[in-house]
Amino acid sequence: MILQDTEHRDAALVSALVAVWERSVRATHTFLTDDEINRIKQYVPQAIAEVPELVVMRPDGDSSE
């Protein structure tokens, strides 16, 4: 695994992180309805943009996941 400090957060990275967020929430927050998850999901890109120090873990040799 590779740890990467991500100062630049392009649309592809944000989209990938939102997908990870959604899979995690659906797996662990079974008390939330689809509508609630989708409503919260609207705010996740903004929240990602505001994280002062964002470190992303990627598989070795593949920066696309």
C-alpha positions as CSV (number, residue, x, y, z in Angstrom):
1,M,0.0,0.0,0.0
2,I,1.1,3.6,-0.7
3,L,0.2,6.5,1.5
4,Q,-0.2,9.7,-0.5
5,D,-0.7,13.2,0.9
6,T,-3.2,14.8,-1.4
7,E,-3.1,18.5,-1.5
8,H,-4.7,18.6,-5.0
9,R,-8.2,17.0,-4.9
10,D,-9.4,16.6,-8.5
11,A,-12.9,15.5,-9.4
12,A,-11.7,11.8,-9.9
13,L,-10.3,11.6,-6.4
14,V,-13.3,13.3,-4.8
15,S,-15.6,10.9,-6.7
16,A,-13.6,7.9,-5.6
17,L,-13.6,9.1,-1.9
18,V,-17.4,9.7,-2.1
19,A,-17.9,6.2,-3.4
20,V,-15.8,4.8,-0.5
21,W,-17.8,6.9,2.0
22,E,-21.1,5.6,0.6
23,R,-20.0,2.0,0.7
24,S,-18.8,2.4,4.2
25,V,-22.0,4.1,5.4
26,R,-24.3,1.6,3.7
27,A,-22.3,-1.3,5.4
28,T,-22.3,0.2,8.9
29,H,-25.2,2.6,9.2
30,T,-28.1,0.3,8.5
31,F,-30.4,2.6,10.5
32,L,-30.2,5.2,7.7
33,T,-32.7,5.1,4.8
34,D,-31.6,5.5,1.2
35,D,-33.1,9.0,1.2
36,E,-31.1,10.0,4.3
37,I,-27.9,8.6,2.8
38,N,-28.5,10.4,-0.5
39,R,-29.3,13.7,1.3
40,I,-26.1,13.5,3.4
41,K,-24.0,12.4,0.3
42,Q,-24.6,15.9,-1.2
43,Y,-22.4,17.4,1.5
44,V,-19.5,14.8,1.4
45,P,-17.6,16.5,-1.5
46,Q,-17.6,19.8,0.4
47,A,-16.4,18.0,3.6
48,I,-13.6,16.3,1.7
49,A,-12.5,19.7,0.3
50,E,-12.3,21.1,3.8
51,V,-10.2,18.4,5.3
52,P,-6.9,20.3,6.1
53,E,-4.6,17.2,5.8
54,L,-5.9,14.4,3.6
55,V,-3.9,11.2,3.2
56,V,-5.1,8.5,0.9
57,M,-4.0,4.9,0.9
58,R,-3.6,3.3,-2.6
59,P,-2.6,-0.2,-3.7
60,D,1.0,-0.5,-4.7
61,G,1.6,0.4,-8.3
62,D,-1.9,1.6,-9.0
63,S,-2.9,5.2,-8.4
64,S,-6.4,4.8,-9.9
65,E,-8.1,3.2,-7.0
